[in-house]
C-alpha cells in the first residue's frame, strides 16, 4: 500500500470530515509518482487515493501550524492529532521509520496533541513498528497505527 493510500484509509476510518473532523493532508511529488523511479501502477493508484481524500472533504497542503506533517486531524471535542505516514516506497522500511519518528519528535512542542505513526497493515511494517520500545512510545506519547482498507489497528 502506497503512502497516499495509507493516508486515504486512515482518514476514511478514523478522521472522517463528515463527523466534524477538520483534516489537512500534505502530499509531496514523490507520493504522486512525480520525479524519481516508480512502479507502473503508482501514479494511477496515487491519483485515485488523492481524489478519494478530496471527496471526503480533506484540505490538501501544508498545515498552518504543523507545516508539512503528513496528516493533521482536528476535532472540537476529540482533540488534535499529528500523524506521520509511511507506505510502500523505494526507501528501506527501517530508514522510512527513522525519518517518520524524527519528524514526529520535532513536532512535539508540549501542547495537548496526540502523535501517531501510521503504516500499512502488512507483516513487514508490523515488524518495523514492533522495534520501537514500549517505554519510548510511552515517554513520547506515541501510538503506532496499522492501516488497511478494512480498518485501523493499534500496533
C-alpha positions as CSV (number, residue, x, y, z in Angstrom):
1,X,0.0,0.0,0.0
2,X,1.5,3.3,-1.1
3,X,1.7,6.3,1.3
4,X,-1.1,8.2,-0.2
5,X,-3.4,5.1,0.0
6,X,-2.5,4.8,3.7
7,X,-3.4,8.5,4.2
8,X,-6.8,7.9,2.4
9,X,-7.8,4.9,4.5
10,X,-6.5,6.4,7.7
11,X,-8.7,9.5,7.2
12,X,-11.7,7.5,6.0
13,X,-11.6,5.2,9.1
14,X,-10.5,7.5,11.9
15,X,-11.0,11.1,11.0
16,X,-13.9,11.4,8.6
17,X,-14.7,15.1,7.9
18,X,-18.5,14.4,7.9
19,X,-18.1,13.6,11.6
20,X,-16.7,17.0,12.4
21,X,-13.0,16.5,11.7
22,X,-11.0,19.2,10.0
23,X,-8.3,17.3,8.2
24,X,-5.2,18.6,6.4
25,X,-3.1,16.2,4.3
26,X,0.2,17.1,2.9
27,X,1.2,15.4,-0.4
28,X,4.6,15.6,-1.9
29,X,5.6,15.0,-5.5
30,X,7.1,11.5,-4.9
31,X,3.8,10.4,-3.4
32,X,2.1,11.4,-6.7
33,X,4.9,9.5,-8.6
34,X,6.4,12.7,-10.0
35,X,10.2,12.5,-10.3
36,X,12.3,9.5,-9.4
37,X,11.6,5.9,-10.4
38,X,8.2,4.4,-9.5
39,X,6.3,1.2,-10.2
40,X,4.0,1.4,-13.2
41,X,0.8,1.4,-11.1
42,X,1.8,4.0,-8.5
43,X,0.7,7.2,-10.4
44,X,-2.8,5.8,-11.0
45,X,-3.2,4.5,-7.5
46,X,-2.0,7.8,-6.0
47,X,-4.4,9.7,-8.2
48,X,-7.3,7.6,-7.0
49,X,-6.3,8.0,-3.4
50,X,-5.9,11.8,-3.7
51,X,-9.3,12.1,-5.4
52,X,-10.8,10.0,-2.6
53,X,-9.3,12.3,0.0
54,X,-10.7,15.3,-1.8
55,X,-14.1,13.7,-2.0
56,X,-14.0,13.1,1.8
57,X,-13.6,16.9,2.3
58,X,-9.9,16.9,3.2
59,X,-7.8,20.0,2.7
60,X,-4.6,19.3,0.7
61,X,-1.5,21.2,1.5
62,X,0.7,22.2,4.4
63,X,-1.0,22.9,7.8
64,X,-0.7,26.5,9.1
65,X,0.8,25.4,12.4
66,X,2.3,22.0,11.7
67,X,3.7,22.6,8.2
68,X,4.3,19.6,6.2
69,X,3.1,17.0,8.7
70,X,1.5,14.2,6.7
71,X,-1.9,14.3,8.3
72,X,-3.3,16.8,10.9
73,X,-6.8,16.0,12.1
74,X,-8.6,18.4,14.5
75,X,-11.9,17.9,16.2
76,X,-13.6,20.4,18.7
77,X,-14.3,17.5,21.1
78,X,-11.8,14.8,20.3
79,X,-8.6,17.0,20.0
80,X,-5.7,17.3,17.7
81,X,-3.8,14.5,16.1
82,X,-0.5,14.8,14.1
83,X,0.3,11.7,12.1
84,X,3.3,10.8,10.1
85,X,2.6,8.2,7.4
86,X,4.8,5.7,5.6
87,X,4.0,3.2,2.9
88,X,5.5,1.3,0.0
89,X,8.4,3.2,-1.4
90,X,12.0,2.8,-2.7
91,X,13.3,3.6,0.8
92,X,14.2,0.8,3.1
93,X,11.4,0.4,5.7
94,X,13.9,0.9,8.6
95,X,15.1,4.3,7.1
96,X,11.5,5.3,6.5
97,X,10.6,4.5,10.1
98,X,13.6,6.5,11.4
99,X,12.6,9.5,9.3
100,X,8.9,9.4,10.4
101,X,9.9,9.2,14.1
102,X,12.3,12.1,13.7
103,X,9.6,14.2,12.1
104,X,7.2,13.4,14.9
105,X,9.7,14.2,17.6
106,X,10.4,17.6,16.1
107,X,6.7,18.4,16.2
108,X,6.3,17.6,19.9
109,X,6.1,21.0,21.5
110,X,4.4,20.4,24.8
111,X,0.9,21.1,23.5
112,X,-2.1,18.8,24.1
113,X,-1.6,16.9,20.9
114,X,-1.7,13.2,20.1
115,X,1.0,11.9,17.9
116,X,0.7,8.9,15.7
117,X,2.7,6.9,13.2
118,X,0.7,5.2,10.6
119,X,1.9,2.4,8.3
120,X,0.3,-0.3,6.1
121,X,-1.1,-3.3,8.0
122,X,1.4,-5.7,6.5
123,X,3.8,-8.2,8.2
124,X,7.0,-6.3,7.2
125,X,5.6,-3.0,8.7
126,X,4.3,-4.7,11.8
127,X,7.9,-6.0,12.3
128,X,9.3,-2.5,11.9
129,X,7.0,-0.8,14.4
130,X,7.5,-3.6,16.9
131,X,11.1,-2.5,17.2
132,X,10.0,0.8,18.9
133,X,10.4,0.0,22.6
134,X,7.2,0.3,24.7
135,X,8.9,2.7,27.1
136,X,9.9,5.0,24.3
137,X,6.3,5.1,22.9
138,X,5.1,5.9,26.4
139,X,7.6,8.6,27.0
140,X,6.8,10.2,23.6
141,X,3.0,9.7,23.9
142,X,3.3,7.9,20.6
143,X,0.8,5.4,19.2
144,X,1.5,3.3,16.1
145,X,-1.3,2.5,13.7
146,X,-1.6,-0.3,11.2
147,X,-3.8,0.8,8.3
148,X,-5.7,-1.2,5.7
149,X,-8.8,-0.7,3.6
150,X,-10.7,-2.7,6.2
151,X,-9.8,-0.6,9.2
152,X,-7.1,0.7,11.5
153,X,-5.5,-1.2,14.4
154,X,-3.1,0.0,17.1
155,X,0.2,-1.9,16.9
